[in-house]
Amino acid sequence: MSEILNKDDMFRIGVITEPHGVRGEVKVFPTTDEPGRMGRLKVVYMEQKGELIPLHPLGARPQKNLMIMKFQEFEDRDAVERLRKCELFITRDNAVKLRRDEYYISDLIGLNCVDEDNNKVGILSEVYETGANDVYEITKDDGSKVLLPAIKQCILDVDVAGGIVKVHILEGL
């Protein structure tokens, strides 16, 4: 019996932008921090018309800000022409292993945020990757938003399993 796949339990690694050449290659805009891994994956899943279709990468190489990928399933340009804007996903077990105090963004979104005294602050609604450090957007019950840098002074504890992020809101934020 095969495992039932749910896109919500997967990580998007890229979006097919267009065909490349005549041998069935496609240009992929990577949405992962490590696009170089794309060619080493054994299977990726393409969403097409609401269905997850397994694809088997034969290789990937960088080209400017894109990756050129070839899949076992497609022989020529005509076969990949209809794949524009299709998203590519991997299962959680194929994701990059996290180091201590690292989290998948998808696991953080929706967590309850509380202050040092366990008073509810809001819900973590977005994570912005800025380069220096991530920024967490917390949406309060009244709809207003607070932006907190993901630094030790502001993010005191993250308990993904418990669904809680303990935060300290610095004066002026």
N, C-alpha and C positions, 0 to 999 in steps of 0.2 A: 504494500500500500504506500503510495507516494505522499509526501508531506504537502499539506495545503499551504500555499504561499500567500502572505498578506503584505501588500506594499507598505503598510504602516509599520511593519516589523523589519523593514529593509532600509538600506541607506542608498540614496541616489548618488551615483558617482559621475554622471555626465548626461549630456543631451546631444543627440545626433543632430548636426546642423545641415549637412549635405553630403552627397556622394563625393568621392575623390578618385579621379582617374577612371579607368575602364575595367579594373579587376575586382570590383566589389568592395573596395575600401570606402570608409566613411570618415568624415571629419566629426570629432566629438569635442564639445566644449566641456572640459572637466569641472565638476562641482565637488571635487575631493581635494584634500590637502596633499595627497600623494598620487598625482596622475601617473607617475612612472610605474606604479604597480599594475596599471590597467592591462598591460600585455601579459603579465604573469598569472592573471586569474584564470582558473579552469572554466568557470561559468559565470556569466552575468545574465541578468534578466531585463528584457526590454518590455516596456509597457506599450501596448498597441491596442487601441480600441477597448481599454479597460482590462485587457488580458495580459498576464505576465508570461512572456515567451523566453525560454532558456536559449542563450547563445553561447558559443564556445570561441573565445578569442584565439586567433592564431598569431597575434602580435599587435604591438602598438608602438608608435614612435611620435616624438613631439614635432610640431610644426607651428612656430610662433606661439600663440597662447592656446593652441588646440592640440589634440592628439589624433593621429591618423590610425584607425583601427581596421583590422580585417577579421571577419568571423567565418568560421567553418561553414556556416549555413548559406552563405551568399557567394556566388561565383562571379557576377558581373555587375556593371553599373545599373542595368535595368532592374536587377533584383533588389538593389538598395535605394532606388529612387524614391520609393514610397515611405522610407524610414525617417524622413525629415521631421524634426521636433520630437521624436520618440525619446523618452527618458530611459536611462540605463541604471539598474539597481544591483546591489549585491546583498547577500544575506548577512546577518550579524556575525556569523562565525567566520566570514571572509573579510571582515573589517579589520583595520589596523588595530593591533592590541594597544590598549591604553596604559600609560604609566600612572604612577600614584598621583592622585589629585587631578587627573584628567577625566573628562566626561564627554560622551557623545552629546552633541547639541540636542538631538531629538529626545534624549532622556531627560534633559533639563526643562524643556518647554512644558509648561503646565504644572510644575512643582509649586507648592505653597511656600511663600516667603514669610518668615517671621523675624521679629527683631530679637535682641538679646534677652528680653523678658518674655519671649514666646507670644507676643502680641502680633496678630496677623497684619502684615504689610500689604500683601496682594499675591498675585500669581505671576510667576516668571513667564513672560509672554514672547520674548524674543532674545536672541543672542546675536550681537553684532561683532564680527571679527574685524578689528581695527588695525592689527599689526602689532602694536606695542602690547596690548592686552585686550581681551574680550570685554564687551560691555553688556551687562544684563539689563533688559528692560522689564520692569515690574509694573503690571497694571493693577491699580488699586480698585477697590469695590466701586468707587464713584466714577471710574473710567479714566481718571488721571494716570499719568505714567511717571515713573521714576527711573532714571538711568543710573546704574551703579557700575563702576569699573570692577572687573573681576580680579581684584587684588586682595591680599590677606586682610587688610584693614577693613574692607567692606564685606567680603564674603567669608563669614566665620566658619561655616560648616555646610557641607552638602551631603544629604542622605537621600540618594536616589531611591533606594528600596523603601524608605519611610515616607518619601514624597515631600521632603522638607528642605528648604534652604534657609539657613540662619544668616541674617544680614545685619550690618551696622551701617546706618545712613549717616555719612559724614555731614557736618554742618555745611549748609550752602547747596546741598544737592536736592 
